[in-house]
Each structure stands twice: as structure tokens, then as C-alpha cells.
């Protein structure tokens, strides 16, 4: 077991290494009025909280701004709120306890997100056309992936009402990615046959290895670039990842840490069209 935890630490540590900048986007309060018709619940990536208050992070923050810019000209107002969860930094993966804390942080993020969804649903209860969008980057995408899994069920958190309230889910560089998870993979389904790094060590990480069912995957929009070791994990990348863990650099780390900050790689426009179609 000690070896398996060490392997997980080695493979995860560099994959999340670039998600350590502090958030530049402040959380926005839950929408309580009907004119706030879309509420985005966003989860930042590893270390982006940096000891401060919860934020969206640059990747989710960019996506939220893009969604808002496309919906508000059509009379639909968009608000956003940041998920409060540890978003533990990649440095924590250097020890066995750190790995446990990292994975426990994901679990607390799932629990907190479901509580937030319940609160938003109550606030929007008199507005049946209002919808929730979930969005997460890297570790945050893993959280939102697991939220969707649990709300669909089976299990104690299965909740058809909450699931119906969620119009779309944006998963950016999802470490829990499973082939066939979504009908909407960007850019151009280039990573359709590969899994996320967490999925590759599912017995330890707690990820599922089963794709979303048909009634869920149509609302899932996944963004994953070729060569991103978090969502496009290849066993051959382990030596490269280990080198980064020892203080080196890699092209994969650059892709994961830099390439989603100013683009959703074609995902936003179809996501917005999907939102409009289900309202």
C-alpha cells in the first residue's frame, strides 16, 4: 500500500503542478432573484486558493466570463459562486499524509458542492426556468465529475431534482475523465480514447471507471488537450512526470498549467446553445 500511495503521489504531483496561482476572480453571491437565471458553481484547481478565500481560478473565471458574454445579450443574466473546498496544492502530494489530505479535500469538495446546489435550488425554487451550471478545472473538475456521479446515483446523494436543475457541466482538464463520458469533447474529440490520471489509479483516488450514462453525458462538456497528463494520461508519461516531481519541467505540465487560461477550445458556444435548449 505504501508503494501504491507513493506511485500515486509521483504521478499526480506534476500533473497538478501548474495549478498553483492564486485566483484572480472573486466569488459572486448566489443569485436569489428570477432575473439571475443561470448560476454557475465553479471550482478552482490545485493550489489556486493559495490560503485565501475561495475563488474561481483563471480557467473557470475565463469560462464564466465567456458564458456571461454570450447569454446576457439574450436577456439571460449569469451569476457565479465559488465552491469552498481545500483545493490542496500539488506540494501536498510529496508525503503519504499529503496524498490522503489531497484526496480527502476532493471528498469535502463534493459534499460542499452538493450543499451549495441545494442552497441554490432553494433560492431558485420559484423560478422553474432558472438553471445551474457546474464548472471546474483540474482538481475542481474532478470534484464536479464526482458531484454529477453522485447526484445521478445510485447512492445516498442521488437527487433527480438537483440533477434536473443542472443544465450543463464544464469539465476542464478533468483528472477523472473516462472514455465515452460525454458527447461534447473539445477540441475535436482528440482525446476521446484516453482517461484522466486519477482514473488510472481509481482504487486509490476514488475515481469511477464507468462513463456517464446517456441521460447525463449530453449535458457534459469536457475540454482536454493532447499531451495534458491530467486528462490525457499515458503510462509512458510516468518518467516525465517523475522528473517534474523532482523539480524539473515538462511540456505536459506547461499544457496543463497554461493552455486553459484564455480559451475553452470551442466548448463555450455549444454549451451555451445547450443551456438555451433546456431552459
C-alpha contacts under 8 A as a table, 3 or more apart, distances in Angstrom:
res1	aa1	res2	aa2	distance
1	X	4	X	5.05
1	X	5	X	6.22
2	X	5	X	5.23
2	X	6	X	6.16
2	X	96	X	7.77
3	X	6	X	5.03
3	X	7	X	6.09
4	X	7	X	4.98
4	X	8	X	6.18
4	X	204	X	7.89
5	X	8	X	5.03
5	X	9	X	6.16
5	X	96	X	6.42
5	X	99	X	7.30
5	X	204	X	7.49
6	X	9	X	5.01
6	X	10	X	6.15
6	X	95	X	7.81
6	X	96	X	6.86
7	X	10	X	5.05
7	X	11	X	6.16
8	X	11	X	5.24
8	X	12	X	5.89
8	X	99	X	7.92
8	X	201	X	7.06
8	X	204	X	7.81
9	X	12	X	5.28
9	X	13	X	5.65
9	X	93	X	5.02
9	X	94	X	6.28
9	X	95	X	7.48
9	X	96	X	7.69
9	X	99	X	6.34
10	X	13	X	5.57
10	X	14	X	7.39
10	X	93	X	7.70
10	X	94	X	7.77
10	X	241	X	7.08
10	X	242	X	5.72
10	X	245	X	6.51
11	X	14	X	6.64
11	X	15	X	6.83
11	X	197	X	7.59
11	X	238	X	6.19
11	X	241	X	5.97
11	X	242	X	6.69
12	X	15	X	5.09
12	X	16	X	6.29
12	X	90	X	7.76
12	X	93	X	7.35
12	X	197	X	7.13
12	X	198	X	7.75
12	X	230	X	7.80
13	X	16	X	5.74
13	X	17	X	6.03
13	X	90	X	5.34
13	X	91	X	6.98
13	X	93	X	5.73
13	X	94	X	7.34
13	X	241	X	7.68
13	X	245	X	5.91
14	X	17	X	4.62
14	X	18	X	7.78
14	X	90	X	7.43
14	X	241	X	5.41
14	X	242	X	7.24
14	X	244	X	5.47
14	X	245	X	5.32
14	X	253	X	6.60
15	X	18	X	7.66
15	X	197	X	7.95
15	X	228	X	7.86
15	X	229	X	5.59
15	X	230	X	5.25
15	X	241	X	6.95
15	X	252	X	7.68
15	X	253	X	6.17
15	X	256	X	7.36
16	X	19	X	5.70
16	X	46	X	6.30
16	X	89	X	8.00
16	X	90	X	5.74
16	X	138	X	7.20
16	X	139	X	7.73
16	X	230	X	7.10
16	X	253	X	7.67
16	X	256	X	7.69
16	X	257	X	7.84
17	X	20	X	6.78
17	X	46	X	7.83
17	X	89	X	7.95
17	X	90	X	5.54
17	X	91	X	7.86
17	X	253	X	6.74
17	X	257	X	7.42
18	X	21	X	7.60
18	X	253	X	6.35
18	X	254	X	7.23
18	X	256	X	6.75
18	X	257	X	4.24
18	X	258	X	7.57
19	X	45	X	5.50
19	X	46	X	4.94
19	X	47	X	5.82
19	X	48	X	5.93
19	X	89	X	7.60
19	X	90	X	7.80
19	X	138	X	7.71
19	X	257	X	5.84
20	X	45	X	7.63
20	X	46	X	6.00
20	X	47	X	4.21
20	X	48	X	4.79
20	X	49	X	7.90
20	X	50	X	7.13
20	X	89	X	6.38
20	X	90	X	7.62
21	X	47	X	6.67
21	X	48	X	4.86
21	X	49	X	7.75
21	X	50	X	7.18
21	X	57	X	8.00
22	X	47	X	7.28
22	X	48	X	4.46
22	X	49	X	5.52
22	X	50	X	5.42
22	X	52	X	7.99
22	X	57	X	7.05
23	X	26	X	7.44
23	X	44	X	7.84
23	X	48	X	5.55
23	X	49	X	6.17
23	X	50	X	8.00
23	X	55	X	5.56
23	X	56	X	6.37
23	X	57	X	4.26
23	X	58	X	6.20
24	X	55	X	7.58
24	X	56	X	7.85
24	X	57	X	6.23
24	X	58	X	6.22
25	X	55	X	5.90
25	X	56	X	5.79
25	X	57	X	6.17
25	X	58	X	6.88
25	X	61	X	6.03
26	X	54	X	7.81
26	X	55	X	5.37
26	X	56	X	6.94
26	X	82	X	7.92
27	X	54	X	7.00
27	X	55	X	5.34
27	X	56	X	6.64
27	X	80	X	6.63
27	X	81	X	4.94
27	X	82	X	5.00
28	X	79	X	6.63
28	X	80	X	5.17
28	X	81	X	4.79
28	X	82	X	7.21
29	X	79	X	7.60
29	X	80	X	6.91
29	X	81	X	5.71
30	X	39	X	7.15
30	X	79	X	7.11
30	X	80	X	6.88
30	X	81	X	6.02
30	X	120	X	6.55
31	X	36	X	5.58
31	X	39	X	6.61
31	X	79	X	6.32
31	X	120	X	7.40
31	X	123	X	7.15
31	X	124	X	7.76
32	X	36	X	7.18
32	X	120	X	7.81
32	X	123	X	5.00
32	X	124	X	6.34
33	X	36	X	5.67
33	X	37	X	7.94
33	X	123	X	7.54
33	X	124	X	7.17
34	X	37	X	5.82
34	X	124	X	6.90
34	X	126	X	7.72
34	X	127	X	5.64
34	X	130	X	7.09
35	X	76	X	7.35
35	X	77	X	6.31
36	X	39	X	7.02
36	X	76	X	7.31
36	X	77	X	5.01
36	X	78	X	5.87
36	X	79	X	6.38
36	X	130	X	7.59
37	X	76	X	6.15
37	X	77	X	5.76
37	X	78	X	6.43
37	X	127	X	7.96
37	X	129	X	7.25
37	X	130	X	4.39
37	X	131	X	6.26
38	X	76	X	7.28
38	X	77	X	6.42
38	X	78	X	4.85
38	X	79	X	6.38
38	X	130	X	5.85
38	X	131	X	5.10
38	X	132	X	5.70
38	X	133	X	7.04
39	X	78	X	5.90
39	X	79	X	4.94
39	X	80	X	5.44
39	X	81	X	7.46
39	X	120	X	7.89
39	X	131	X	6.54
39	X	132	X	4.90
39	X	133	X	6.17
40	X	64	X	7.29
40	X	78	X	7.37
40	X	79	X	6.24
40	X	80	X	4.53
40	X	81	X	6.28
40	X	132	X	5.79
40	X	133	X	4.61
40	X	134	X	5.75
40	X	135	X	6.97
41	X	80	X	5.94
41	X	81	X	5.15
41	X	82	X	5.89
41	X	83	X	6.47
41	X	113	X	7.96
41	X	132	X	7.24
41	X	133	X	6.24
41	X	134	X	5.00
41	X	135	X	6.24
42	X	56	X	5.61
42	X	60	X	6.47
42	X	80	X	7.18
42	X	81	X	6.28
42	X	82	X	4.96
42	X	83	X	5.82
42	X	134	X	6.02
42	X	135	X	4.72
42	X	136	X	5.53
42	X	140	X	7.79
43	X	55	X	7.51
43	X	56	X	5.78
43	X	57	X	7.69
43	X	60	X	7.29
43	X	82	X	6.04
43	X	83	X	5.24
43	X	84	X	7.93
43	X	135	X	6.33
43	X	136	X	4.53
43	X	137	X	6.59
43	X	140	X	4.54
43	X	141	X	7.03
43	X	143	X	7.66
43	X	144	X	7.65
44	X	48	X	6.23
44	X	49	X	7.33
44	X	55	X	6.50
44	X	56	X	4.96
44	X	57	X	4.86
44	X	59	X	7.77
44	X	60	X	6.75
44	X	82	X	7.82
44	X	83	X	7.82
44	X	87	X	7.01
44	X	136	X	6.05
44	X	137	X	5.71
44	X	138	X	7.64
44	X	139	X	7.36
44	X	140	X	5.17
45	X	48	X	5.63
45	X	49	X	7.97
45	X	57	X	6.91
45	X	87	X	6.15
45	X	136	X	7.39
45	X	137	X	5.24
45	X	138	X	5.14
45	X	139	X	4.98
45	X	140	X	5.09
45	X	141	X	7.79
46	X	49	X	7.67
46	X	87	X	4.87
46	X	88	X	5.43
46	X	89	X	4.80
46	X	90	X	6.23
46	X	138	X	7.07
46	X	139	X	5.72
46	X	140	X	7.56
47	X	50	X	5.30
47	X	87	X	5.64
47	X	88	X	5.32
47	X	89	X	3.73
47	X	90	X	6.71
48	X	55	X	7.90
48	X	57	X	6.12
48	X	87	X	6.99
48	X	89	X	7.52
49	X	52	X	5.52
49	X	53	X	6.55
49	X	54	X	5.78
49	X	55	X	6.52
49	X	57	X	7.77
49	X	86	X	7.62
49	X	87	X	6.46
50	X	89	X	7.72
53	X	84	X	7.90
54	X	82	X	5.91
54	X	83	X	6.49
54	X	84	X	5.29
54	X	85	X	7.31
55	X	82	X	5.15
55	X	83	X	7.36
56	X	59	X	7.63
56	X	60	X	5.52
56	X	61	X	5.32
56	X	81	X	7.77
56	X	82	X	5.41
56	X	83	X	7.79
57	X	60	X	5.73
57	X	61	X	5.69
58	X	61	X	4.90
58	X	62	X	5.91
58	X	261	X	5.52
59	X	62	X	5.33
59	X	63	X	6.46
59	X	137	X	6.55
59	X	172	X	7.93
59	X	260	X	5.61
59	X	261	X	4.42
59	X	262	X	7.00
60	X	63	X	4.98
60	X	64	X	6.09
60	X	135	X	6.52
60	X	136	X	6.22
60	X	137	X	6.38
61	X	64	X	5.16
61	X	65	X	6.27
62	X	65	X	5.20
62	X	66	X	6.21
62	X	261	X	6.59
62	X	262	X	6.19
62	X	263	X	7.39
63	X	66	X	5.04
63	X	67	X	6.16
63	X	263	X	7.59
63	X	264	X	6.61
63	X	268	X	7.20
64	X	67	X	5.09
64	X	68	X	6.08
64	X	80	X	7.41
65	X	68	X	5.05
65	X	69	X	6.06
66	X	69	X	5.13
66	X	70	X	6.34
66	X	268	X	7.00
67	X	70	X	5.26
67	X	71	X	6.16
67	X	78	X	7.86
67	X	268	X	6.48
67	X	269	X	7.99
67	X	272	X	6.64
68	X	71	X	5.21
68	X	72	X	5.68
68	X	77	X	7.17
68	X	78	X	5.53
69	X	72	X	5.87
69	X	73	X	7.01
70	X	73	X	6.46
70	X	74	X	7.57
70	X	269	X	7.81
70	X	272	X	7.26
71	X	74	X	5.36
71	X	75	X	6.86
71	X	76	X	5.37
71	X	77	X	6.89
71	X	78	X	7.40
71	X	272	X	7.19
72	X	75	X	5.03
72	X	76	X	4.69
72	X	77	X	5.16
72	X	78	X	6.96
73	X	76	X	7.20
83	X	109	X	7.37
83	X	112	X	7.27
83	X	113	X	6.36
83	X	116	X	7.75
84	X	109	X	7.10
84	X	112	X	6.98
85	X	105	X	6.64
85	X	106	X	7.66
85	X	108	X	6.47
85	X	109	X	4.84
85	X	112	X	7.14
86	X	105	X	5.45
86	X	106	X	7.80
86	X	108	X	7.91
86	X	109	X	7.36
87	X	102	X	7.78
87	X	105	X	6.59
87	X	106	X	7.47
87	X	139	X	7.01
87	X	140	X	7.37
88	X	92	X	6.83
88	X	101	X	7.78
88	X	102	X	5.68
88	X	105	X	6.80
89	X	92	X	5.86
89	X	102	X	7.94
90	X	93	X	5.66
90	X	94	X	7.98
91	X	94	X	5.87
92	X	95	X	6.58
92	X	98	X	4.43
92	X	99	X	6.47
92	X	101	X	7.67
92	X	102	X	6.83
93	X	96	X	7.12
93	X	98	X	5.00
93	X	99	X	4.77
93	X	102	X	7.09
94	X	98	X	6.50
94	X	99	X	7.40
95	X	98	X	4.92
95	X	99	X	6.30
96	X	99	X	5.14
96	X	100	X	6.44
97	X	100	X	5.02
97	X	101	X	6.13
98	X	101	X	4.96
98	X	102	X	5.99
99	X	102	X	5.01
99	X	103	X	6.25
100	X	103	X	5.30
100	X	104	X	6.01
101	X	104	X	4.95
101	X	105	X	6.00
102	X	105	X	5.15
102	X	106	X	6.69
103	X	106	X	5.18
103	X	107	X	6.57
103	X	205	X	6.57
104	X	107	X	4.98
104	X	108	X	6.29
105	X	108	X	5.10
105	X	109	X	6.10
106	X	109	X	4.95
106	X	110	X	6.35
106	X	139	X	7.36
106	X	140	X	7.98
106	X	142	X	7.54
106	X	143	X	5.79
107	X	110	X	5.17
107	X	111	X	6.45
107	X	143	X	7.49
108	X	111	X	5.07
108	X	112	X	6.04
109	X	112	X	5.10
109	X	113	X	5.95
109	X	143	X	6.05
110	X	113	X	5.14
110	X	114	X	6.31
110	X	143	X	5.45
110	X	144	X	7.01
110	X	146	X	6.63
110	X	147	X	5.50
111	X	114	X	5.33
111	X	115	X	6.39
111	X	147	X	7.99
112	X	115	X	5.03
112	X	116	X	6.13
113	X	116	X	4.91
113	X	117	X	6.10
113	X	144	X	7.84
113	X	147	X	7.12
114	X	117	X	5.02
114	X	118	X	6.23
114	X	147	X	6.78
115	X	118	X	5.08
115	X	119	X	6.31
116	X	119	X	5.00
116	X	120	X	6.13
117	X	120	X	5.09
117	X	121	X	5.95
117	X	132	X	7.93
117	X	162	X	7.00
118	X	121	X	5.05
118	X	122	X	6.25
118	X	162	X	7.17
119	X	122	X	5.17
119	X	123	X	6.36
120	X	123	X	5.01
120	X	124	X	6.11
120	X	132	X	7.99
121	X	124	X	5.07
121	X	125	X	5.70
121	X	162	X	7.14
121	X	165	X	7.35
122	X	125	X	4.94
123	X	126	X	7.65
124	X	127	X	5.15
124	X	128	X	7.18
124	X	130	X	6.50
125	X	128	X	6.48
127	X	130	X	5.53
128	X	131	X	7.98
129	X	279	X	5.36
130	X	165	X	7.65
130	X	279	X	6.94
131	X	165	X	5.29
131	X	166	X	5.81
131	X	167	X	5.75
131	X	279	X	7.06
132	X	165	X	5.94
132	X	166	X	4.62
132	X	167	X	5.86
132	X	168	X	7.33
133	X	166	X	5.71
133	X	167	X	5.79
133	X	168	X	5.04
133	X	169	X	5.65
133	X	170	X	7.67
134	X	144	X	6.66
134	X	166	X	7.35
134	X	168	X	6.54
134	X	169	X	4.63
134	X	170	X	6.18
135	X	140	X	7.82
135	X	141	X	6.81
135	X	144	X	6.89
135	X	169	X	5.72
135	X	170	X	4.55
135	X	171	X	5.93
135	X	172	X	7.73
136	X	139	X	7.53
136	X	140	X	4.37
136	X	141	X	3.90
136	X	142	X	7.46
136	X	143	X	7.42
136	X	144	X	6.23
136	X	170	X	6.50
136	X	171	X	5.40
136	X	172	X	6.09
137	X	140	X	4.79
137	X	141	X	4.60
137	X	142	X	7.84
137	X	171	X	6.29
137	X	172	X	4.62
137	X	173	X	5.96
137	X	174	X	6.76
138	X	141	X	5.06
138	X	142	X	6.49
138	X	171	X	7.98
138	X	172	X	6.25
138	X	173	X	4.99
138	X	174	X	5.21
138	X	175	X	6.18
138	X	230	X	7.18
139	X	142	X	5.05
139	X	143	X	6.45
139	X	174	X	7.20
139	X	175	X	6.86
140	X	143	X	5.02
140	X	144	X	6.39
141	X	144	X	5.09
141	X	145	X	5.99
141	X	170	X	7.81
141	X	171	X	4.95
141	X	172	X	6.05
141	X	173	X	6.94
141	X	174	X	4.99
141	X	175	X	7.21
141	X	176	X	7.82
142	X	145	X	5.00
142	X	146	X	6.27
142	X	171	X	7.90
142	X	174	X	5.62
142	X	175	X	5.76
142	X	176	X	5.40
143	X	146	X	5.30
143	X	147	X	6.22
144	X	147	X	4.87
144	X	148	X	6.25
144	X	169	X	7.80
144	X	171	X	7.43
145	X	148	X	5.35
145	X	149	X	6.35
145	X	171	X	7.38
145	X	174	X	7.83
145	X	176	X	6.89
146	X	149	X	4.87
146	X	150	X	6.10
146	X	207	X	7.63
147	X	150	X	5.20
147	X	151	X	6.10
148	X	151	X	5.21
148	X	152	X	6.17
148	X	163	X	7.61
149	X	152	X	5.37
149	X	153	X	6.28
149	X	212	X	7.30
150	X	153	X	5.00
150	X	154	X	7.18
150	X	155	X	6.70
150	X	156	X	7.93
150	X	157	X	5.54
150	X	158	X	5.65
151	X	157	X	5.55
151	X	158	X	4.15
151	X	159	X	5.06
151	X	160	X	7.01
151	X	162	X	7.16
151	X	163	X	6.12
152	X	158	X	5.24
152	X	159	X	6.56
152	X	160	X	6.84
152	X	163	X	6.75
152	X	216	X	7.87
153	X	156	X	7.59
153	X	157	X	6.83
153	X	158	X	4.41
153	X	159	X	7.54
154	X	157	X	7.88
154	X	158	X	5.89
155	X	158	X	5.54
159	X	162	X	5.53
159	X	163	X	6.25
160	X	163	X	4.93
160	X	164	X	5.99
161	X	164	X	5.17
161	X	165	X	6.36
162	X	165	X	5.04
162	X	166	X	6.60
163	X	166	X	5.36
164	X	167	X	7.23
166	X	169	X	7.54
167	X	219	X	6.55
167	X	274	X	7.68
167	X	275	X	5.67
167	X	278	X	6.69
167	X	279	X	7.63
168	X	219	X	4.67
168	X	220	X	5.93
168	X	221	X	7.36
168	X	271	X	6.91
168	X	274	X	7.45
168	X	275	X	6.60
169	X	219	X	6.15
169	X	220	X	4.83
169	X	221	X	5.98
170	X	220	X	6.22
170	X	221	X	4.89
170	X	222	X	5.90
170	X	223	X	7.71
171	X	174	X	5.70
171	X	220	X	7.43
171	X	221	X	6.22
171	X	222	X	4.73
171	X	223	X	6.21
172	X	222	X	5.97
172	X	223	X	4.81
172	X	224	X	6.47
172	X	260	X	7.62
172	X	264	X	7.83
173	X	222	X	7.60
173	X	223	X	5.97
173	X	224	X	5.08
173	X	225	X	7.63
173	X	228	X	7.47
173	X	230	X	6.25
173	X	231	X	5.09
173	X	256	X	7.17
174	X	177	X	5.35
174	X	196	X	6.36
174	X	222	X	7.53
174	X	223	X	7.79
174	X	224	X	7.39
174	X	230	X	6.66
174	X	231	X	5.11
175	X	195	X	7.77
175	X	196	X	4.20
175	X	197	X	5.24
175	X	198	X	5.12
175	X	199	X	6.83
175	X	230	X	4.95
175	X	231	X	4.89
176	X	195	X	7.25
176	X	196	X	5.01
176	X	197	X	6.95
176	X	198	X	5.35
176	X	199	X	5.12
176	X	207	X	5.87
176	X	208	X	7.27
176	X	231	X	7.26
177	X	181	X	6.97
177	X	194	X	7.95
177	X	195	X	5.16
177	X	196	X	4.59
177	X	199	X	6.73
177	X	231	X	6.01
178	X	181	X	5.49
178	X	194	X	7.12
178	X	195	X	4.89
178	X	196	X	6.67
178	X	199	X	7.06
178	X	209	X	6.33
178	X	210	X	6.80
178	X	211	X	5.64
179	X	192	X	5.67
179	X	193	X	5.21
179	X	194	X	5.98
179	X	195	X	6.06
179	X	211	X	6.63
180	X	183	X	7.38
180	X	192	X	6.98
180	X	193	X	7.81
180	X	211	X	5.64
180	X	212	X	7.47
181	X	211	X	4.51
181	X	212	X	4.96
181	X	213	X	7.78
181	X	217	X	5.87
181	X	220	X	7.72
182	X	185	X	6.44
182	X	211	X	7.98
182	X	212	X	7.13
182	X	217	X	4.45
182	X	218	X	6.21
182	X	219	X	7.73
182	X	220	X	5.54
182	X	221	X	6.63
182	X	222	X	7.00
183	X	217	X	6.17
183	X	218	X	5.63
183	X	220	X	7.34
183	X	221	X	7.62
184	X	189	X	7.61
184	X	218	X	7.26
184	X	220	X	6.64
184	X	221	X	4.99
184	X	222	X	6.31
184	X	267	X	7.74
185	X	188	X	6.52
185	X	189	X	4.84
185	X	190	X	7.88
185	X	191	X	7.89
185	X	192	X	7.18
185	X	221	X	6.06
185	X	222	X	4.87
185	X	223	X	5.92
185	X	224	X	7.44
185	X	267	X	7.74
186	X	189	X	5.37
186	X	190	X	7.25
186	X	221	X	7.72
186	X	222	X	6.21
186	X	223	X	4.79
186	X	224	X	6.29
186	X	225	X	7.75
186	X	265	X	6.12
186	X	266	X	6.36
186	X	267	X	6.08
187	X	190	X	6.29
187	X	223	X	6.69
187	X	224	X	7.05
187	X	225	X	6.96
187	X	265	X	5.55
187	X	266	X	6.41
187	X	267	X	7.70
189	X	192	X	5.21
190	X	225	X	7.52
190	X	226	X	6.76
191	X	194	X	5.60
191	X	224	X	6.73
191	X	225	X	7.10
191	X	226	X	6.21
191	X	232	X	6.30
194	X	231	X	7.69
194	X	232	X	5.54
194	X	233	X	6.64
194	X	234	X	7.66
195	X	199	X	6.26
195	X	200	X	6.89
195	X	231	X	6.15
195	X	232	X	5.84
195	X	233	X	5.99
196	X	199	X	5.25
196	X	200	X	6.56
196	X	229	X	7.52
196	X	230	X	5.46
196	X	231	X	3.94
196	X	232	X	5.64
196	X	233	X	5.42
197	X	200	X	5.21
197	X	201	X	7.01
197	X	229	X	6.68
197	X	230	X	5.08
197	X	231	X	6.20
197	X	232	X	7.38
197	X	233	X	5.21
198	X	201	X	5.43
198	X	202	X	5.98
198	X	205	X	5.85
198	X	206	X	7.95
198	X	207	X	6.20
198	X	230	X	7.64
199	X	202	X	4.76
199	X	205	X	7.48
199	X	207	X	5.39
199	X	208	X	6.60
199	X	209	X	6.18
200	X	233	X	7.89
201	X	204	X	5.82
201	X	205	X	6.00
201	X	207	X	7.85
202	X	205	X	4.93
202	X	206	X	5.29
202	X	207	X	4.79
202	X	208	X	6.42
202	X	209	X	7.08
203	X	206	X	5.93
203	X	207	X	7.47
212	X	216	X	5.98
212	X	217	X	5.45
213	X	216	X	5.51
213	X	217	X	6.13
214	X	217	X	5.44
214	X	218	X	6.76
215	X	218	X	6.59
216	X	219	X	5.91
216	X	220	X	6.96
217	X	220	X	5.03
219	X	271	X	7.98
219	X	274	X	7.43
221	X	267	X	6.54
221	X	271	X	6.79
222	X	267	X	7.54
223	X	264	X	6.71
223	X	265	X	6.95
223	X	267	X	6.97
224	X	228	X	7.05
224	X	231	X	5.99
224	X	232	X	6.89
225	X	228	X	5.66
225	X	231	X	7.81
225	X	232	X	7.17
225	X	255	X	7.48
226	X	232	X	6.19
227	X	232	X	6.09
227	X	233	X	7.63
227	X	251	X	7.73
227	X	252	X	5.44
227	X	255	X	7.05
228	X	231	X	5.94
228	X	232	X	5.27
228	X	233	X	6.94
228	X	252	X	5.03
228	X	253	X	7.06
228	X	255	X	5.71
228	X	256	X	5.28
229	X	232	X	5.21
229	X	233	X	4.49
229	X	234	X	7.02
229	X	237	X	7.33
229	X	252	X	5.81
229	X	253	X	7.34
229	X	256	X	7.33
230	X	233	X	5.84
230	X	256	X	7.24
233	X	237	X	7.31
234	X	237	X	5.46
234	X	238	X	7.70
235	X	238	X	5.79
236	X	239	X	7.09
237	X	240	X	5.22
237	X	241	X	6.08
238	X	241	X	5.00
238	X	242	X	6.02
239	X	242	X	5.01
239	X	243	X	6.27
240	X	243	X	5.13
240	X	244	X	6.52
240	X	250	X	6.74
241	X	244	X	5.14
241	X	245	X	6.26
241	X	250	X	7.52
242	X	245	X	4.93
242	X	246	X	6.43
243	X	246	X	5.17
243	X	247	X	6.74
243	X	248	X	5.44
243	X	249	X	7.20
244	X	247	X	5.13
244	X	248	X	4.20
244	X	249	X	5.01
244	X	250	X	6.44
245	X	248	X	6.87
249	X	253	X	6.94
250	X	253	X	5.28
250	X	254	X	6.52
251	X	254	X	5.05
251	X	255	X	6.22
252	X	255	X	5.07
252	X	256	X	6.20
253	X	256	X	5.18
253	X	257	X	5.96
254	X	257	X	5.19
254	X	258	X	5.69
254	X	259	X	7.44
255	X	258	X	5.63
255	X	259	X	5.25
256	X	259	X	6.24
256	X	260	X	7.31
257	X	260	X	7.33
258	X	261	X	6.05
259	X	262	X	7.18
259	X	263	X	7.30
260	X	263	X	5.35
260	X	264	X	6.29
260	X	265	X	7.96
263	X	266	X	7.75
264	X	267	X	5.47
264	X	268	X	6.34
265	X	268	X	7.95
266	X	269	X	6.65
266	X	270	X	7.76
267	X	270	X	5.97
267	X	271	X	6.14
268	X	271	X	5.00
268	X	272	X	6.09
269	X	272	X	5.25
269	X	273	X	6.36
270	X	273	X	4.93
270	X	274	X	6.10
271	X	274	X	5.05
271	X	275	X	6.29
272	X	275	X	5.00
272	X	276	X	6.27
273	X	276	X	5.11
273	X	277	X	6.22
274	X	277	X	5.03
274	X	278	X	6.45
275	X	278	X	5.47
275	X	279	X	6.26
276	X	279	X	5.57
